[in-house]
Amino acid sequence: MQDLLEILEGLKQENISDIYVHSNQRLIIKSQDKLFEAQEISQETIKHFINTHFSKIQEQKIYEGIEQDISIKTQKYFYRIHAFLSQNLPALIFRVLPQRIWEILSYQEFFAIKELLDKKGLLLIAGATGSGKTSSANALLDFINTHFSKHIICIEDPIEFFHQNKQSIFTYREVGRDTQNFHSGILSAMRQDPDVIFVGELRDKEAILSALLAAQTGHLLIATIHAKDGTNALMRLLNADKEKLDDIAESLLAIITQQKLNYQDFIFEILLANSAIKNLIKEQKFHQIQNQIFLSQAEGMVSFQKSLELAKQRKENAK
């Protein structure tokens, strides 16, 4: 039986982002937003991979229809692997994770964000699945690691990037292995003398409320959240507890939202929690936030339209 990782390591395509593996079907490779077929993978090969790389508890859950995630580093790639059932047969999706720091903090959009990374409060990174939220978060963490002496606790499911300690030190906690869930991981992190807490995803009400608590009690909490823009991200926070309106307004530092244009181009919206934005949140005038972003461009707020113009300039300058 062929080893699945050996098969993947031998793939010839460059710039691979995802690999789709279904029982008794050909591998599908995504590269630069295009799909390519490779060899057929048997059900037995997938079962062997799951048995080898997932824990016994995870393996049992997979065959009960409960999806599981792990990360694996090989000589060639670092993968985030999602295991699930498709037509009652085991299947896998491999996301190839970038192992270099994304240099977005050199982008003009981010000049105001850098000034927030030595502060305390809540900094959200929003966007759709696959929009590079975790890559952006790790760019912020690398900036902190380079410029400040901090204890940074990363709570992820699974861990997607390991930083080398520079001026800061890192503690990594993986959901399902080191802590039960994001909620309990955040609460326990607050007892582990953190300066910065990174939460891989605010998935539910409990995680959101514990993140707000951490942001209010003297920590910088950076987290990703699924939302289409800053206004939508705020509504997701508010939906966790409508009584937390003032807490959200007072603890929020900024919301970075990103959209993927193609396999290598992204645009951003930067919402900074200045006094005007805080007042709009408290007064629940969310429909006015987009206009306030436009009015506050001199302070460092950036609309998607402005970011698109800057992205075009970067592309022209790179020629």
Secondary structure as GFF3:
##gff-version 3
##sequence-region A 1 319
A	DSSP	alpha_helix	4	9	.	.	.	ID=ss1
A	DSSP	beta_strand	16	22	.	.	.	ID=ss2
A	DSSP	beta_strand	25	31	.	.	.	ID=ss3
A	DSSP	beta_strand	34	41	.	.	.	ID=ss4
A	DSSP	alpha_helix	43	53	.	.	.	ID=ss5
A	DSSP	alpha_helix	56	63	.	.	.	ID=ss6
A	DSSP	beta_strand	68	73	.	.	.	ID=ss7
A	DSSP	beta_strand	78	86	.	.	.	ID=ss8
A	DSSP	beta_strand	89	96	.	.	.	ID=ss9
A	DSSP	three_ten_helix	104	106	.	.	.	ID=ss10
A	DSSP	three_ten_helix	108	110	.	.	.	ID=ss11
A	DSSP	three_ten_helix	114	116	.	.	.	ID=ss12
A	DSSP	beta_strand	121	127	.	.	.	ID=ss13
A	DSSP	alpha_helix	133	147	.	.	.	ID=ss14
A	DSSP	beta_strand	151	156	.	.	.	ID=ss15
A	DSSP	beta_strand	169	174	.	.	.	ID=ss16
A	DSSP	alpha_helix	182	189	.	.	.	ID=ss17
A	DSSP	beta_strand	196	199	.	.	.	ID=ss18
A	DSSP	alpha_helix	205	216	.	.	.	ID=ss19
A	DSSP	beta_strand	220	226	.	.	.	ID=ss20
A	DSSP	alpha_helix	230	240	.	.	.	ID=ss21
A	DSSP	three_ten_helix	242	244	.	.	.	ID=ss22
A	DSSP	alpha_helix	245	251	.	.	.	ID=ss23
A	DSSP	beta_strand	252	260	.	.	.	ID=ss24
A	DSSP	beta_strand	266	272	.	.	.	ID=ss25
A	DSSP	alpha_helix	275	282	.	.	.	ID=ss26
A	DSSP	three_ten_helix	286	288	.	.	.	ID=ss27
A	DSSP	alpha_helix	289	295	.	.	.	ID=ss28
A	DSSP	three_ten_helix	297	299	.	.	.	ID=ss29
A	DSSP	alpha_helix	304	318	.	.	.	ID=ss30
###
